[in-house]
């Protein structure tokens, strides 16, 4: 898959997820879970392609792929755990200490995320 398309689709998937968070009326029901899982699978594939392109540029003509691939994936997972931990801690603090309601909080954070991603979509337009 061409790198330009993958780099464009990554912020698009984030934006679609953001709009879904804002517009969904409640939890999915009535078979909608399969559609959501399909979107998650496709979005994960797009993001995985982005990471593979980055890894490929790092490795170049490396003869052994196992060790660098393992180190890259472990580092990636540790980074994701760190980011998610910070977001969860700040969300818990905001929701429980400051007594914010969950739905408006999700909409505000999602709106901020969409606002950050839209310029990326415009920059990467193929």
N, C-alpha and C positions, 0 to 999 in steps of 0.2 A: 504494500500500500504506500503510495507516495507520502513522504514526510509532511509536505505542505497540507495535505488533506487531513492527516492525523492531528497535526498541530492546530488546525482549525476546529476539528471536531471535539477536541478535549474541552475547551471553554463552552462550546455549544451544549455538550452533555451536562455540564455544571449548570448552565442557564436553564435548560429544560427541567432539570431536577428542582431548581429554585422555583420556577413557575408552578411546578406541580405542588411543591410545599405550600405555596401561597394560595393556590386555587382549589386544592382538594377540600371537599366538605367535611370528611371524617375519615376514619380508617377504611381501607379497601375491603369490600365484601362482594359476594355474588360472582366469584370467578375472576375478579379483577386482580387477584394476587398473582395469577399466572402472567398477566400482561406486565405487571410491575417487576416480577422476577426476570422476564424477558428483556425489559429495558435495562435492568441492573446487569444482566449478562452482557448485553451489547455495549453498555457504557464501560464496563470493566474491560472488555476486549479492546475498546478504543484507547483507554488509558494504558493498558498493557502494551499496546503497539507503540505508544509514546515512550514508555520506559524502554522498550526493546530498541527503538531507534537511538535513544540516548546511550544505552549500554553498548550498542554496536559502534557508535562513534568513539566511546571510551576504549574499547578493546582493540579496534583496528585489526591487525593481522596476528593476534595472539594465537599461539599454538595450542595451549591448554585452556579450555573454556570453563572447566568445572570450578576451580578455585576462584577466579574473578567473578563468575556468575553467582556462586554461593555468597561471596563477600558483598556483592552488590545487593542481592536480595535480603540478606540479613541487615545490612545498613538501611535499606529501604523500609523494612518492617519496623526496625527500631525508631526510625524517623516518624513513621506513621503512628506508632504507639505514643511517642512523645507529643505529637501534635494533637491527637485525639484526647490524651490525658489533660493537656492544657485547656482544650475547649470544654471538656466535661467538667473540669474543676471550676472554670469561670462560669459555666452555665449553672452548676449547682449553687455557687455563691450568689449569682444574680437571682436565681429563682427562689432560694430558700432564705437567704439573709435579707435581701431587699424585697422579698415577697412579691415578685413580679408574676404575672399570670403566664402560663406556658405558651398558649397560642399566640398572643401578641409578641412574646419574646422570639418565638420561632419565625414569625413573619418579619420582624425587624432584622434579625440576623440574616435571614434569607434575602431580604431586600438589599442589605449591604453587600452580600455576596454577589448578587446579580449586578449591582452597580460596579463592582470590581471586575467582573467577567466581561461585561459588554464591550469595554475598550479593547480587550484581548480578542474578542470576536471580530471587531472592526479591523484591527491591525493584521489579523491572520486571514482575512477574506481571500479565498483562492482566486 
